[in-house]
């Protein structure tokens, strides 16, 4: 259990993991202030940058999978669309400016780790 799962972000009291009344799945609940702490998948947005017959890849500098090649991608920020996040992450990860044409693929990895991956081309 992570520290953020143990204490309420609203009042600081201990939380418990249970199914709230009227819900169908367990969540972290604070009995003191009544806050329900929802944990939703994190959205990863990236691009498949193609120039002619070449694809731009990035070599990972950090864990997980440090040293492996990957498409430029990263977590979406609040108040961003998936397209904006994909363009920003490509700029940050690969120092490349891209123009998006359309959605290339959407991958749901929620069975392994909560997350949805959106790659545009």
N, CA, C and O atoms as a printed pandas DataFrame, in Angstrom:
     atom_number atom_name residue_name chain_id  residue_number  x_coord  y_coord  z_coord
0              1         N          UNK        A               1    0.844   -1.184    0.000
1              2        CA          UNK        A               1    0.000    0.000    0.000
2              3         C          UNK        A               1    0.886    1.243    0.000
3              4         O          UNK        A               1    1.843    1.326    0.769
4              5         N          UNK        A               2    0.573    2.190   -0.846
5              6        CA          UNK        A               2    1.316    3.451   -0.892
6              7         C          UNK        A               2    0.779    4.396    0.174
7              8         O          UNK        A               2   -0.360    4.249    0.618
8              9         N          UNK        A               3    1.591    5.363    0.585
9             10        CA          UNK        A               3    1.191    6.322    1.612
10            11         C          UNK        A               3   -0.068    7.091    1.200
11            12         O          UNK        A               3   -0.912    7.414    2.036
12            13         N          UNK        A               4   -0.182    7.382   -0.115
13            14        CA          UNK        A               4   -1.348    8.134   -0.575
14            15         C          UNK        A               4   -2.621    7.291   -0.504
15            16         O          UNK        A               4   -3.726    7.830   -0.571
16            17         N          UNK        A               5   -2.472    5.963   -0.369
17            18        CA          UNK        A               5   -3.628    5.087   -0.223
18            19         C          UNK        A               5   -4.032    4.927    1.240
19            20         O          UNK        A               5   -5.113    4.412    1.527
20            21         N          UNK        A               6   -3.185    5.359    2.161
21            22        CA          UNK        A               6   -3.457    5.160    3.577
22            23         C          UNK        A               6   -4.192    6.315    4.223
23            24         O          UNK        A               6   -4.930    6.121    5.189
24            25         N          UNK        A               7   -3.995    7.535    3.690
25            26        CA          UNK        A               7   -4.548    8.714    4.339
26            27         C          UNK        A               7   -5.390    9.536    3.373
27            28         O          UNK        A               7   -5.105    9.597    2.177
28            29         N          UNK        A               8   -6.418   10.160    3.904
29            30        CA          UNK        A               8   -7.328   10.985    3.111
30            31         C          UNK        A               8   -6.632   12.278    2.689
31            32         O          UNK        A               8   -6.033   12.963    3.518
32            33         N          UNK        A               9   -6.710   12.609    1.403
33            34        CA          UNK        A               9   -6.092   13.841    0.906
34            35         C          UNK        A               9   -6.911   15.072    1.288
35            36         O          UNK        A               9   -6.434   16.196    1.127
36            37         N          UNK        A              10   -8.118   14.886    1.785
37            38        CA          UNK        A              10   -8.961   16.016    2.196
38            39         C          UNK        A              10   -8.756   16.383    3.663
39            40         O          UNK        A              10   -8.599   17.557    3.996
40            41         N          UNK        A              11   -8.759   15.371    4.542
41            42        CA          UNK        A              11   -8.686   15.673    5.978
42            43         C          UNK        A              11   -7.485   15.040    6.683
43            44         O          UNK        A              11   -7.195   15.392    7.826
44            45         N          UNK        A              12   -6.785   14.117    6.026
45            46        CA          UNK        A              12   -5.589   13.507    6.604
46            47         C          UNK        A              12   -5.834   12.288    7.469
47            48         O          UNK        A              12   -4.880   11.672    7.944
48            49         N          UNK        A              13   -7.101   11.920    7.690
49            50        CA          UNK        A              13   -7.395   10.753    8.511
50            51         C          UNK        A              13   -7.124    9.470    7.727
51            52         O          UNK        A              13   -6.948    9.504    6.510
52            53         N          UNK        A              14   -7.093    8.354    8.424
53            54        CA          UNK        A              14   -6.893    7.046    7.771
54            55         C          UNK        A              14   -8.083    6.736    6.869
55            56         O          UNK        A              14   -9.214    7.122    7.166
56            57         N          UNK        A              15   -7.821    6.037    5.770
57            58        CA          UNK        A              15   -8.888    5.587    4.886
58            59         C          UNK        A              15   -8.979    4.071    4.966
59            60         O          UNK        A              15   -8.061    3.400    5.439
60            61         N          UNK        A              16  -10.108    3.542    4.492
61            62        CA          UNK        A              16  -10.284    2.099    4.420
62            63         C          UNK        A              16  -10.668    1.749    2.992
63            64         O          UNK        A              16  -11.178    2.590    2.252
64            65         N          UNK        A              17  -10.422    0.507    2.613
65            66        CA          UNK        A              17  -10.715    0.020    1.264
66            67         C          UNK        A              17  -11.982   -0.810    1.345
67            68         O          UNK        A              17  -11.984   -1.904    1.908
68            69         N          UNK        A              18  -13.071   -0.279    0.773
69            70        CA          UNK        A              18  -14.364   -0.960    0.847
70            71         C          UNK        A              18  -15.239   -0.497   -0.301
71            72         O          UNK        A              18  -14.895    0.449   -1.010
72            73         N          UNK        A              19  -16.364   -1.159   -0.485
73            74        CA          UNK        A              19  -17.317   -0.773   -1.526
74            75         C          UNK        A              19  -18.265    0.278   -0.956
75            76         O          UNK        A              19  -18.990    0.000   -0.002
76            77         N          UNK        A              20  -18.269    1.489   -1.531
77            78        CA          UNK        A              20  -19.191    2.516   -1.044
78            79         C          UNK        A              20  -20.646    2.131   -1.332
79            80         O          UNK        A              20  -20.937    1.407   -2.284
80            81         N          UNK        A              21  -21.530    2.622   -0.504
81            82        CA          UNK        A              21  -22.955    2.352   -0.699
82            83         C          UNK        A              21  -23.382    2.842   -2.088
83            84         O          UNK        A              21  -23.091    3.976   -2.470
84            85         N          UNK        A              22  -24.068    1.985   -2.830
85            86        CA          UNK        A              22  -24.535    2.333   -4.168
86            87         C          UNK        A              22  -23.511    2.129   -5.265
87            88         O          UNK        A              22  -23.795    2.400   -6.431
88            89         N          UNK        A              23  -22.315    1.652   -4.912
89            90        CA          UNK        A              23  -21.259    1.417   -5.904
90            91         C          UNK        A              23  -21.123   -0.087   -6.124
91            92         O          UNK        A              23  -21.791   -0.883   -5.464
92            93         N          UNK        A              24  -20.248   -0.469   -7.059
93            94        CA          UNK        A              24  -20.080   -1.895   -7.331
94            95         C          UNK        A              24  -18.639   -2.374   -7.230
95            96         O          UNK        A              24  -18.349   -3.525   -7.557
96            97         N          UNK        A              25  -17.726   -1.506   -6.780
97            98        CA          UNK        A              25  -16.325   -1.919   -6.665
98            99         C          UNK        A              25  -15.668   -1.202   -5.483
99           100         O          UNK        A              25  -16.089   -0.111   -5.098
100          101         N          UNK        A              26  -14.642   -1.817   -4.916
101          102        CA          UNK        A              26  -13.991   -1.212   -3.750
102          103         C          UNK        A              26  -13.210    0.054   -4.109
103          104         O          UNK        A              26  -12.629    0.173   -5.188
104          105         N          UNK        A              27  -13.222    0.979   -3.173
105          106        CA          UNK        A              27  -12.508    2.247   -3.322
106          107         C          UNK        A              27  -11.966    2.640   -1.948
107          108         O          UNK        A              27  -12.374    2.078   -0.931
108          109         N          UNK        A              28  -11.050    3.602   -1.919
109          110        CA          UNK        A              28  -10.563    4.105   -0.641
110          111         C          UNK        A              28  -11.579    5.114   -0.116
111          112         O          UNK        A              28  -11.941    6.068   -0.806
112          113         N          UNK        A              29  -12.034    4.887    1.121
113          114        CA          UNK        A              29  -13.078    5.710    1.730
114          115         C          UNK        A              29  -12.570    6.347    3.016
115          116         O          UNK        A              29  -11.840    5.724    3.787
116          117         N          UNK        A              30  -12.966    7.596    3.234
117          118        CA          UNK        A              30  -12.665    8.259    4.495
118          119         C          UNK        A              30  -13.962    8.343    5.294
119          120         O          UNK        A              30  -14.921    8.991    4.872
120          121         N          UNK        A              31  -13.984    7.687    6.446
121          122        CA          UNK        A              31  -15.182    7.708    7.286
122          123         C          UNK        A              31  -15.331    9.026    8.042
123          124         O          UNK        A              31  -16.420    9.339    8.523
124          125         N          UNK        A              32  -14.248    9.803    8.153
125          126        CA          UNK        A              32  -14.299   11.061    8.894
126          127         C          UNK        A              32  -14.969   12.166    8.070
127          128         O          UNK        A              32  -15.909   12.808    8.540
128          129         N          UNK        A              33  -14.489   12.387    6.843
129          130        CA          UNK        A              33  -15.052   13.481    6.031
130          131         C          UNK        A              33  -15.960   12.986    4.900
131          132         O          UNK        A              33  -16.608   13.791    4.232
132          133         N          UNK        A              34  -16.010   11.660    4.681
133          134        CA          UNK        A              34  -16.911   11.105    3.675
134          135         C          UNK        A              34  -16.366   11.095    2.259
135          136         O          UNK        A              34  -17.092   10.750    1.327
136          137         N          UNK        A              35  -15.099   11.467    2.073
137          138        CA          UNK        A              35  -14.522   11.503    0.730
138          139         C          UNK        A              35  -14.315   10.093    0.185
139          140         O          UNK        A              35  -13.820    9.205    0.879
140          141         N          UNK        A              36  -14.706    9.914   -1.076
141          142        CA          UNK        A              36  -14.405    8.678   -1.794
142          143         C          UNK        A              36  -13.238    8.994   -2.725
143          144         O          UNK        A              36  -13.316    9.921   -3.531
144          145         N          UNK        A              37  -12.176    8.236   -2.615
145          146        CA          UNK        A              37  -10.975    8.470   -3.425
146          147         C          UNK        A              37  -10.999    7.527   -4.624
147          148         O          UNK        A              37  -10.705    6.338   -4.502
148          149         N          UNK        A              38  -11.355    8.077   -5.786
149          150        CA          UNK        A              38  -11.404    7.290   -7.018
150          151         C          UNK        A              38  -10.006    7.192   -7.600
151          152         O          UNK        A              38   -9.267    8.176   -7.615
152          153         N          UNK        A              39   -9.640    6.024   -8.076
153          154        CA          UNK        A              39   -8.349    5.827   -8.728
154          155         C          UNK        A              39   -8.633    5.334  -10.132
155          156         O          UNK        A              39   -9.063    4.199  -10.335
156          157         N          UNK        A              40   -8.389    6.195  -11.086
157          158        CA          UNK        A              40   -8.683    5.899  -12.479
158          159         C          UNK        A              40   -7.397    5.673  -13.256
159          160         O          UNK        A              40   -6.328    6.106  -12.827
160          161         N          UNK        A              41   -7.491    4.991  -14.409
161          162        CA          UNK        A              41   -6.283    4.740  -15.198
162          163         C          UNK        A              41   -5.625    6.042  -15.642
163          164         O          UNK        A              41   -6.295    7.052  -15.859
164          165         N          UNK        A              42   -4.321    5.999  -15.769
165          166        CA          UNK        A              42   -3.572    7.142  -16.277
166          167         C          UNK        A              42   -3.504    7.013  -17.795
167          168         O          UNK        A              42   -3.277    5.928  -18.330
168          169         N          UNK        A              43   -3.702    8.118  -18.468
169          170        CA          UNK        A              43   -3.676    8.127  -19.927
170          171         C          UNK        A              43   -2.261    8.437  -20.406
171          172         O          UNK        A              43   -1.666    9.434  -19.997
172          173         N          UNK        A              44   -1.730    7.586  -21.265
173          174        CA          UNK        A              44   -0.440    7.819  -21.908
174          175         C          UNK        A              44   -0.732    8.174  -23.361
175          176         O          UNK        A              44   -1.435    7.440  -24.055
176          177         N          UNK        A              45   -0.193    9.296  -23.817
177          178        CA          UNK        A              45   -0.379    9.720  -25.200
178          179         C          UNK        A              45    0.977    9.824  -25.870
179          180         O          UNK        A              45    1.956   10.263  -25.265
180          181         N          UNK        A              46    1.018    9.416  -27.121
181          182        CA          UNK        A              46    2.270    9.469  -27.861
182          183         C          UNK        A              46    2.010    9.547  -29.340
183          184         O          UNK        A              46    0.865    9.630  -29.784
184          185         N          UNK        A              47    3.073    9.521  -30.093
185          186        CA          UNK        A              47    2.959    9.614  -31.545
186          187         C          UNK        A              47    3.742    8.492  -32.214
187          188         O          UNK        A              47    4.617    7.860  -31.623
188          189         N          UNK        A              48    3.391    8.281  -33.453
189          190        CA          UNK        A              48    4.127    7.379  -34.335
190          191         C          UNK        A              48    4.667    8.266  -35.457
191          192         O          UNK        A              48    4.106    8.304  -36.552
192          193         N          UNK        A              49    5.781    8.991  -35.170
193          194        CA          UNK        A              49    6.316    9.938  -36.153
194          195         C          UNK        A              49    6.983    9.209  -37.321
195          196         O          UNK        A              49    7.946    8.463  -37.140
196          197         N          UNK        A              50    6.452    9.441  -38.517
197          198        CA          UNK        A              50    6.958    8.798  -39.727
198          199         C          UNK        A              50    7.425    9.868  -40.701
199          200         O          UNK        A              50    6.730   10.858  -40.929
200          201         N          UNK        A              51    8.604    9.664  -41.273
201          202        CA          UNK        A              51    9.136   10.536  -42.308
202          203         C          UNK        A              51    9.646    9.635  -43.428
203          204         O          UNK        A              51   10.678    8.977  -43.295
204          205         N          UNK        A              52    8.903    9.618  -44.531
205          206        CA          UNK        A              52    9.252    8.693  -45.609
206          207         C          UNK        A              52    9.057    7.271  -45.133
207          208         O          UNK        A              52    7.952    6.876  -44.761
208          209         N          UNK        A              53   10.147    6.496  -45.146
209          210        CA          UNK        A              53   10.067    5.108  -44.684
210          211         C          UNK        A              53   10.692    4.941  -43.299
211          212         O          UNK        A              53   10.932    3.817  -42.858
212          213         N          UNK        A              54   10.956    6.061  -42.608
213          214        CA          UNK        A              54   11.618    6.010  -41.307
214          215         C          UNK        A              54   10.642    6.373  -40.188
215          216         O          UNK        A              54    9.761    7.216  -40.359
216          217         N          UNK        A              55   10.822    5.710  -39.027
217          218        CA          UNK        A              55   10.034    5.975  -37.829
218          219         C          UNK        A              55   10.974    6.512  -36.758
219          220         O          UNK        A              55   12.050    5.956  -36.539
220          221         N          UNK        A              56   10.571    7.592  -36.089
221          222        CA          UNK        A              56   11.372    8.175  -35.015
222          223         C          UNK        A              56   11.125    7.403  -33.725
223          224         O          UNK        A              56    9.986    7.269  -33.277
224          225         N          UNK        A              57   12.196    6.902  -33.136
225          226        CA          UNK        A              57   12.121    6.211  -31.855
226          227         C          UNK        A              57   12.991    6.932  -30.839
227          228         O          UNK        A              57   13.906    7.672  -31.200
228          229         N          UNK        A              58   12.698    6.708  -29.571
229          230        CA          UNK        A              58   13.479    7.279  -28.471
230          231         C          UNK        A              58   14.075    6.142  -27.660
231          232         O          UNK        A              58   13.426    5.117  -27.453
232          233         N          UNK        A              59   15.301    6.316  -27.203
233          234        CA          UNK        A              59   15.917    5.322  -26.325
234          235         C          UNK        A              59   15.634    5.745  -24.888
235          236         O          UNK        A              59   15.988    6.851  -24.480
236          237         N          UNK        A              60   14.990    4.857  -24.117
237          238        CA          UNK        A              60   14.601    5.196  -22.752
238          239         C          UNK        A              60   15.823    5.435  -21.872
239          240         O          UNK        A              60   16.760    4.636  -21.856
240          241         N          UNK        A              61   15.797    6.558  -21.136
241          242        CA          UNK        A              61   16.900    6.926  -20.259
242          243         C          UNK        A              61   16.621    6.555  -18.805
243          244         O          UNK        A              61   17.519    6.609  -17.965
244          245         N          UNK        A              62   15.377    6.179  -18.508
245          246        CA          UNK        A              62   15.004    5.856  -17.126
246          247         C          UNK        A              62   14.178    4.563  -17.094
247          248         O          UNK        A              62   13.690    4.091  -18.121
248          249         N          UNK        A              63   14.040    4.013  -15.902
249          250        CA          UNK        A              63   13.181    2.834  -15.703
250          251         C          UNK        A              63   11.721    3.257  -15.854
251          252         O          UNK        A              63   11.416    4.417  -15.581
252          253         N          UNK        A              64   10.848    2.427  -16.252
253          254        CA          UNK        A              64   11.072    1.029  -16.606
254          255         C          UNK        A              64   11.641    0.914  -18.026
255          256         O          UNK        A              64   11.488    1.813  -18.852
256          257         N          UNK        A              65   12.285   -0.192  -18.273
257          258        CA          UNK        A              65   12.836   -0.541  -19.591
258          259         C          UNK        A              65   13.914    0.433  -20.055
259          260         O          UNK        A              65   13.988    0.768  -21.237
260          261         N          UNK        A              66   14.743    0.882  -19.130
261          262        CA          UNK        A              66   15.861    1.767  -19.457
262          263         C          UNK        A              66   16.722    1.114  -20.532
263          264         O          UNK        A              66   17.038   -0.072  -20.449
264          265         N          UNK        A              67   17.101    1.905  -21.550
265          266        CA          UNK        A              67   17.951    1.417  -22.625
266          267         C          UNK        A              67   17.193    0.830  -23.804
267          268         O          UNK        A              67   17.790    0.563  -24.847
268          269         N          UNK        A              68   15.885    0.623  -23.659
269          270        CA          UNK        A              68   15.084    0.089  -24.759
270          271         C          UNK        A              68   14.567    1.217  -25.647
271          272         O          UNK        A              68   14.420    2.356  -25.205
272          273         N          UNK        A              69   14.296    0.882  -26.898
273          274        CA          UNK        A              69   13.752    1.841  -27.850
274          275         C          UNK        A              69   12.229    1.867  -27.743
275          276         O          UNK        A              69   11.593    0.831  -27.546
276          277         N          UNK        A              70   11.655    3.058  -27.875
277          278        CA          UNK        A              70   10.206    3.226  -27.741
278          279         C          UNK        A              70    9.727    4.403  -28.577
279          280         O          UNK        A              70   10.525    5.233  -29.014
280          281         N          UNK        A              71    8.455    4.466  -28.790
281          282        CA          UNK        A              71    7.851    5.638  -29.430
282          283         C          UNK        A              71    7.806    6.777  -28.418
283          284         O          UNK        A              71    7.697    6.518  -27.220
284          285         N          UNK        A              72    7.889    8.039  -28.865
285          286        CA          UNK        A              72    7.793    9.154  -27.926
286          287         C          UNK        A              72    6.385    9.215  -27.332
287          288         O          UNK        A              72    5.397    9.319  -28.058
288          289         N          UNK        A              73    6.309    9.148  -26.002
289          290        CA          UNK        A              73    5.013    9.137  -25.323
290          291         C          UNK        A              73    5.203    9.473  -23.851
291          292         O          UNK        A              73    6.312    9.412  -23.321
292          293         N          UNK        A              74    4.113    9.825  -23.211
293          294        CA          UNK        A              74    4.150   10.109  -21.778
294          295         C          UNK        A              74    2.757   10.373  -21.250
295          296         O          UNK        A              74    1.777   10.325  -21.994
296          297         N          UNK        A              75    2.678   10.651  -19.966
297          298        CA          UNK        A              75    1.382   10.846  -19.320
298          299         C          UNK        A              75    0.709   12.154  -19.725
299          300         O          UNK        A              75    1.355   13.196  -19.837
300          301         N          UNK        A              76   -0.575   12.078  -19.937
301          302        CA          UNK        A              76   -1.400   13.238  -20.243
302          303         C          UNK        A              76   -1.534   14.086  -18.976
303          304         O          UNK        A              76   -1.665   13.543  -17.878
304          305         N          UNK        A              77   -1.501   15.395  -19.121
305          306        CA          UNK        A              77   -1.667   16.328  -18.005
306          307         C          UNK        A              77   -3.123   16.780  -17.939
307          308         O          UNK        A              77   -3.867   16.647  -18.910
308          309         N          UNK        A              78   -3.522   17.317  -16.780
309          310        CA          UNK        A              78   -4.865   17.879  -16.644
310          311         C          UNK        A              78   -5.054   19.008  -17.654
311          312         O          UNK        A              78   -4.111   19.733  -17.970
312          313         N          UNK        A              79   -6.268   19.149  -18.150
313          314        CA          UNK        A              79   -6.662   20.211  -19.089
314          315         C          UNK        A              79   -5.989   20.072  -20.455
315          316         O          UNK        A              79   -5.882   21.050  -21.194
316          317         N          UNK        A              80   -5.537   18.866  -20.793
317          318        CA          UNK        A              80   -4.932   18.582  -22.093
318          319         C          UNK        A              80   -5.795   17.563  -22.821
319          320         O          UNK        A              80   -6.372   16.669  -22.202
320          321         N          UNK        A              81   -5.878   17.703  -24.133
321          322        CA          UNK        A              81   -6.487   16.644  -24.936
322          323         C          UNK        A              81   -5.416   15.592  -25.186
323          324         O          UNK        A              81   -4.232   15.844  -24.962
324          325         N          UNK        A              82   -5.821   14.421  -25.647
325          326        CA          UNK        A              82   -4.825   13.398  -25.951
326          327         C          UNK        A              82   -3.911   13.866  -27.081
327          328         O          UNK        A              82   -2.722   13.549  -27.093
328          329         N          UNK        A              83   -4.470   14.625  -28.034
329          330        CA          UNK        A              83   -3.657   15.142  -29.136
330          331         C          UNK        A              83   -2.623   16.141  -28.628
331          332         O          UNK        A              83   -1.460   16.090  -29.030
332          333         N          UNK        A              84   -3.037   17.044  -27.748
333          334        CA          UNK        A              84   -2.092   18.018  -27.188
334          335         C          UNK        A              84   -0.999   17.310  -26.396
335          336         O          UNK        A              84    0.174   17.674  -26.481
336          337         N          UNK        A              85   -1.391   16.299  -25.626
337          338        CA          UNK        A              85   -0.404   15.552  -24.837
338          339         C          UNK        A              85    0.584   14.826  -25.745
339          340         O          UNK        A              85    1.783   14.806  -25.464
340          341         N          UNK        A              86    0.094   14.232  -26.825
341          342        CA          UNK        A              86    0.965   13.510  -27.757
342          343         C          UNK        A              86    1.995   14.439  -28.381
343          344         O          UNK        A              86    3.174   14.096  -28.470
344          345         N          UNK        A              87    1.553   15.611  -28.812
345          346        CA          UNK        A              87    2.469   16.587  -29.419
346          347         C          UNK        A              87    3.490   17.071  -28.394
347          348         O          UNK        A              87    4.682   17.145  -28.692
348          349         N          UNK        A              88    3.024   17.403  -27.177
349          350        CA          UNK        A              88    3.925   17.884  -26.122
350          351         C          UNK        A              88    4.947   16.814  -25.752
351          352         O          UNK        A              88    6.138   17.104  -25.641
352          353         N          UNK        A              89    4.485   15.574  -25.562
353          354        CA          UNK        A              89    5.399   14.502  -25.178
354          355         C          UNK        A              89    6.432   14.225  -26.272
355          356         O          UNK        A              89    7.588   13.930  -25.967
356          357         N          UNK        A              90    6.034   14.316  -27.525
357          358        CA          UNK        A              90    6.983   14.120  -28.622
358          359         C          UNK        A              90    8.039   15.221  -28.608
359          360         O          UNK        A              90    9.219   14.964  -28.846
360          361         N          UNK        A              91    7.608   16.440  -28.331
361          362        CA          UNK        A              91    8.555   17.562  -28.221
362          363         C          UNK        A              91    9.500   17.334  -27.045
363          364         O          UNK        A              91   10.708   17.528  -27.178
364          365         N          UNK        A              92    8.959   16.922  -25.888
365          366        CA          UNK        A              92    9.781   16.717  -24.696
366          367         C          UNK        A              92   10.710   15.506  -24.826
367          368         O          UNK        A              92   11.881   15.586  -24.454
368          369         N          UNK        A              93   10.209   14.409  -25.341
369          370        CA          UNK        A              93   10.978   13.163  -25.385
370          371         C          UNK        A              93   11.955   13.096  -26.554
371          372         O          UNK        A              93   13.045   12.541  -26.418
372          373         N          UNK        A              94   11.574   13.657  -27.700
373          374        CA          UNK        A              94   12.395   13.496  -28.902
374          375         C          UNK        A              94   12.862   14.812  -29.516
375          376         O          UNK        A              94   13.540   14.810  -30.544
376          377         N          UNK        A              95   12.500   15.950  -28.886
377          378        CA          UNK        A              95   12.842   17.280  -29.433
378          379         C          UNK        A              95   12.354   17.392  -30.872
379          380         O          UNK        A              95   13.030   17.975  -31.720
380          381         N          UNK        A              96   11.187   16.837  -31.141
381          382        CA          UNK        A              96   10.635   16.850  -32.503
382          383         C          UNK        A              96    9.262   17.515  -32.506
383          384         O          UNK        A              96    8.464   17.331  -31.587
384          385         N          UNK        A              97    9.008   18.280  -33.542
385          386        CA          UNK        A              97    7.687   18.890  -33.742
386          387         C          UNK        A              97    6.924   18.030  -34.737
387          388         O          UNK        A              97    7.446   17.691  -35.799
388          389         N          UNK        A              98    5.699   17.680  -34.398
389          390        CA          UNK        A              98    4.884   16.837  -35.269
390          391         C          UNK        A              98    3.526   17.487  -35.517
391          392         O          UNK        A              98    3.034   18.276  -34.710
392          393         N          UNK        A              99    2.943   17.136  -36.640
393          394        CA          UNK        A              99    1.562   17.491  -36.949
394          395         C          UNK        A              99    0.789   16.185  -37.021
395          396         O          UNK        A              99    1.169   15.264  -37.744
396          397         N          UNK        A             100   -0.289   16.114  -36.271
397          398        CA          UNK        A             100   -1.047   14.861  -36.207
398          399         C          UNK        A             100   -2.038   14.762  -37.351
399          400         O          UNK        A             100   -2.703   15.738  -37.699
400          401         N          UNK        A             101   -2.130   13.581  -37.929
401          402        CA          UNK        A             101   -3.095   13.328  -38.991
402          403         C          UNK        A             101   -4.335   12.646  -38.421
403          404         O          UNK        A             101   -5.456   13.096  -38.659
404          405         N          UNK        A             102   -4.140   11.562  -37.672
405          406        CA          UNK        A             102   -5.275   10.839  -37.114
406          407         C          UNK        A             102   -4.803    9.885  -36.020
407          408         O          UNK        A             102   -3.604    9.705  -35.805
408          409         N          UNK        A             103   -5.755    9.290  -35.345
409          410        CA          UNK        A             103   -5.449    8.306  -34.317
410          411         C          UNK        A             103   -4.920    7.044  -34.993
411          412         O          UNK        A             103   -5.540    6.526  -35.922
412          413         N          UNK        A             104   -3.787    6.557  -34.531
413          414        CA          UNK        A             104   -3.202    5.353  -35.113
414          415         C          UNK        A             104   -3.704    4.109  -34.378
415          416         O          UNK        A             104   -4.151    3.146  -35.002
416          417         N          UNK        A             105   -3.623    4.141  -33.047
417          418        CA          UNK        A             105   -4.088    2.991  -32.271
418          419         C          UNK        A             105   -4.395    3.414  -30.850
419          420         O          UNK        A             105   -3.928    4.450  -30.378
420          421         N          UNK        A             106   -5.183    2.602  -30.181
421          422        CA          UNK        A             106   -5.508    2.790  -28.769
422          423         C          UNK        A             106   -5.291    1.448  -28.107
423          424         O          UNK        A             106   -5.872    0.445  -28.522
424          425         N          UNK        A             107   -4.446    1.420  -27.066
425          426        CA          UNK        A             107   -4.084    0.170  -26.407
426          427         C          UNK        A             107   -4.517    0.248  -24.950
427          428         O          UNK        A             107   -4.210    1.218  -24.256
428          429         N          UNK        A             108   -5.221   -0.761  -24.494
429          430        CA          UNK        A             108   -5.682   -0.812  -23.109
430          431         C          UNK        A             108   -4.852   -1.844  -22.358
431          432         O          UNK        A             108   -4.953   -3.043  -22.618
432          433         N          UNK        A             109   -4.031   -1.373  -21.424
433          434        CA          UNK        A             109   -3.174   -2.249  -20.630
434          435         C          UNK        A             109   -3.678   -2.389  -19.199
435          436         O          UNK        A             109   -2.907   -2.754  -18.311
436          437         N          UNK        A             110   -4.948   -2.109  -18.959
437          438        CA          UNK        A             110   -5.458   -2.067  -17.590
438          439         C          UNK        A             110   -5.393   -3.403  -16.873
439          440         O          UNK        A             110   -5.527   -3.437  -15.650
440          441         N          UNK        A             111   -5.191   -4.506  -17.584
441          442        CA          UNK        A             111   -5.081   -5.789  -16.896
442          443         C          UNK        A             111   -3.742   -5.926  -16.183
443          444         O          UNK        A             111   -3.635   -6.699  -15.231
444          445         N          UNK        A             112   -2.718   -5.195  -16.620
445          446        CA          UNK        A             112   -1.392   -5.288  -16.010
446          447         C          UNK        A             112   -1.108   -4.108  -15.084
447          448         O          UNK        A             112   -0.638   -4.290  -13.961
448          449         N          UNK        A             113   -1.390   -2.920  -15.554
449          450        CA          UNK        A             113   -1.179   -1.702  -14.787
450          451         C          UNK        A             113   -2.196   -0.706  -15.312
451          452         O          UNK        A             113   -2.324   -0.549  -16.527
452          453         N          UNK        A             114   -2.928   -0.023  -14.427
453          454        CA          UNK        A             114   -3.959    0.885  -14.918
454          455         C          UNK        A             114   -3.395    1.908  -15.899
455          456         O          UNK        A             114   -2.549    2.724  -15.532
456          457         N          UNK        A             115   -3.855    1.864  -17.123
457          458        CA          UNK        A             115   -3.396    2.812  -18.119
458          459         C          UNK        A             115   -4.012    2.553  -19.466
459          460         O          UNK        A             115   -4.316    1.413  -19.818
460          461         N          UNK        A             116   -4.195    3.612  -20.217
461          462        CA          UNK        A             116   -4.678    3.533  -21.591
462          463         C          UNK        A             116   -3.687    4.295  -22.436
463          464         O          UNK        A             116   -3.340    5.431  -22.112
464          465         N          UNK        A             117   -3.221    3.687  -23.523
465          466        CA          UNK        A             117   -2.202    4.276  -24.364
466          467         C          UNK        A             117   -2.833    4.700  -25.696
467          468         O          UNK        A             117   -3.473    3.893  -26.371
468          469         N          UNK        A             118   -2.647    5.966  -26.064
469          470        CA          UNK        A             118   -3.235    6.546  -27.277
470          471         C          UNK        A             118   -2.078    7.018  -28.158
471          472         O          UNK        A             118   -1.333    7.918  -27.769
472          473         N          UNK        A             119   -1.921    6.420  -29.337
473          474        CA          UNK        A             119   -0.854    6.833  -30.246
474          475         C          UNK        A             119   -1.461    7.431  -31.502
475          476         O          UNK        A             119   -2.303    6.817  -32.158
476          477         N          UNK        A             120   -1.020    8.642  -31.828
477          478        CA          UNK        A             120   -1.496    9.332  -33.018
478          479         C          UNK        A             120   -0.411    9.315  -34.070
479          480         O          UNK        A             120    0.772    9.125  -33.785
480          481         N          UNK        A             121   -0.851    9.518  -35.280
481          482        CA          UNK        A             121    0.095    9.518  -36.395
482          483         C          UNK        A             121   -0.106   10.761  -37.220
483          484         O          UNK        A             121    0.592   10.961  -38.214
